[in-house]
Amino acid sequence: MQSTPGDTPGSNPHAAPGSLVEFIRTDRQTTGYVLAGLSALLLVLAAWTVYKAARPVDAAEPDKPKKADDPFSLDESPVKVKDPGRNDFIVGAVDAVAAFVVTASIAAWWFVTIPPLTEKGQRTQARKLILWVTGELGALLIIAGVWYFYRWSGALTDWLDKGQEKQARWVLFPLLMVVVGDAIVFIGMQPARAEERDNAKLRKLVYGTNVGLAVLLLFEALVVFNVFIGPRLPNRLDVTGDGFYSLSSGSQEFLKRLDQPATLYAILPEGSRGSDDIKRLLQTCQDVSGGKVQVKIISPVANKGDFKALVAKYPVLEANETGVLVTVGEDEKRHTFIREDEFSQRDPGGAPGADPGRSFVGEARVMRELLFLTENEKKAVVYFTQQAGELALEPSPEGEVGPNASAAKLKTYLERNYLEVKPLRFDPAAPKVPDDATVVVVAEPTAPLAEAHVAALRQYMTEPRGTKKGKLIVLASARYGPKDKVIATGLEGLLAEFGTRLGDRLVMSEVTRELELDPEVAMVIFSPMAQRARHPVAVALGDKSVFVAPGWRPVAAVPGAPTFKALPLLITSPGRANWLEDERPRDLRRIVTELNTSPQIRAMKQLTDNPRPVGVVVSEGESGRVAVFGNGLIISDGIVRQGRDAGDPITFDLMGGTVDWLRDRPLLNFGTEPKKYKTFTLPATADETRGLWFPLLFALMVVTGAGASVYLVRRRAA
């Protein structure tokens, strides 16, 4: 075939026709029939959607009236999708009718139009046809997908946050429509690119379509990132030096293991530092929980209707206007309210007349409330025996009961963590541990327990009460009896049944130049064995804990109890030689001389450079049963008075964590110390002058350089 006048062979190698273009050019009649058939299919689709939209529907949920006190409020709750409704089919019908009109019009135009005389013109016309059909149909499909995605956005929350996988289809179908529409537009644009250099009209169509498609793809990428990836990323980055806005590892683990949904209603004013910190804390809890915690911000001013509805449901809000309402469960019946002022506390100490400052305690407060509510508001009961001179639970003036004989501060600490603390005084006629006891504590006995009382504890530990088994904590430092001998506690036999030996000797340590401590004072840390075993208490406190106290007893794990696993938890700090004394050390110089000169005495007193265990925990299967510590003074009120730092001593965390471990509860309070508010002031130095003039000098250099560049380019062009 001879070339027509409009053809120039080899003039544009990129304009090589494709098979679809050649088919449309050479078989116009079939192409018209295909377009007519496509328009007929779209007409059928439009008729079906019109039928669906016009059919009778079940009684729909009436529209919610606007709140009387806030007529301009918007219903922000997302649509719950079960099946497409009438409005959905109406939109589908409009979209299908528009697609029918487009394809039918193009088909009619194709039948009545006279084809160009040249092959090049025919190919150009075919490429325009492909571009028009795919562009119009793709755009209509994209518009429908975007509308349905917005319309069915409620399914997104049910799918991602609540795990309802059946709702995923109402999210994926609209996204699939948008992606298919993009693909149709992109594929239809490719044949026209062959003439973008030679045909100005096609070039405008191609470039315009390309820009629109690029903008749409960017929008889709932003939607996918914000909808699917964004919720899995932290809400904000914490760039503070002390991690002010980060949750502790214990809190994160607890939130991830929540087995019930929780809702936190933040009823707070706008614009204050405290309110912003509380909201930030709640948002972090929501991010970490993986959808188990939902946060709702309610302004008492801007959301009056919502606030009144909450007050009607929760009367506790009538006397409290600002704070956080914590609810747990699907019905949200279990609830409590944390006032705004309870999220911070005034720091103790400070110079007279000076402001001591404040600290943020919101994390510990929220975690305690959540833990309490998820336990169905039933407090665990911890009993402290009061039979053999143990630490008293009631505060008394110093002189009646000294600080080393009282644990009133510990009682307050445990009660603050939603534990009920009671004294245990055995009935002389029939000693028995109460049935409601969760944990029994024997703290610092000054005399051996009576056999009847030990028998009651043995019965409590060995005879299950339904599904509950006894839990026991023993804390006993070296106490002296007649002839300055270390007295026994009376519990040695019972503890041996659980694979633990509580020694009746005193741990002594050498005096070094680095540590000029009294030989009776030992530095105690968590054992590497407990760290490797990932024991919850050791993991939570091990990296920051050193317990310093006098009078430690040795505690060891012993074989013979196959059903129990004993693990050394506390050991003396390495670097100090230690030995054991079975009586009060009155002549330290003589003791040291004997150790240096007599191998027999060194062997008898077990002199060693290795750390010595002074605390053992015993578990049965996955559940804790017994904890034995060779010192009870570490939880006495005296330890609080000796502490220099504000807040509770770390030994209280040790005790609280041990109780939680025995109860098979997560250890929440570790790492949730108060976070002090700090004010950073820039130093008044020459940096202020540099900060003022350096930007001006830099801007002058940029402007001068840009002007010189323009001048040189114009001179070269001239």
Secondary structure, DSSP 8 states (H G I E B T S, - for coil): ----TT--TTS-GGG---HHHHHHHH-HHHHHHHHHHHHHHHHHHHHHHHHHHHS-----------BTTBTT----S----SS--HHHHHHHHHHHHHHHHHHHHHHHHHHHS---SSHHHHHHHHHHHHHHHHHHHHHHHHHHHHHHHHHTTHHHHHHHTT--GGGGHHHHHHHHHHHHHHHHHHHHHTGGGGGTTT-HHHHHHHHHHHHHHHHHHHHHHHHHIIIIIGGGS-SS----TT-TT---HHHHHHHHT--S-EEEEEE--SS-HHHHHHHHHHHHHHHHHTTSEEEEEE-TTTTHHHHHHHHHH-GGGGG--SEEEEEESSS--EEEEEEGGGGEEE-S--STTS---EEE-HHHHHHHHHHHHHTTT--EEEEEE-SSS--BSS---TTTS-GGGB-HHHHHHHHHTTEEEEEE---SSS----TTEEEEEEE--SS---HHHHHHHHHHHHS-BTTB---EEEE----B-GGGBB---S-HHHHHTTTEEE-SSEEEE---SS----TTEEEEEE-HHHHHTT-HHHHHHGGG--EEEE----EEE-S--TT-EEEEEEEE-TTS-EEEESB----HHHHHHHHHH-HHHHHHTT-BSS--EEEEEEEETTEEEEEEES-SGGGSHHHHHH--SSS--HHHHHHHHHHHHHTT----STT---EE--------STHHHHHHHHHHHHHHHHHHHHHHHHHHHHHHH-
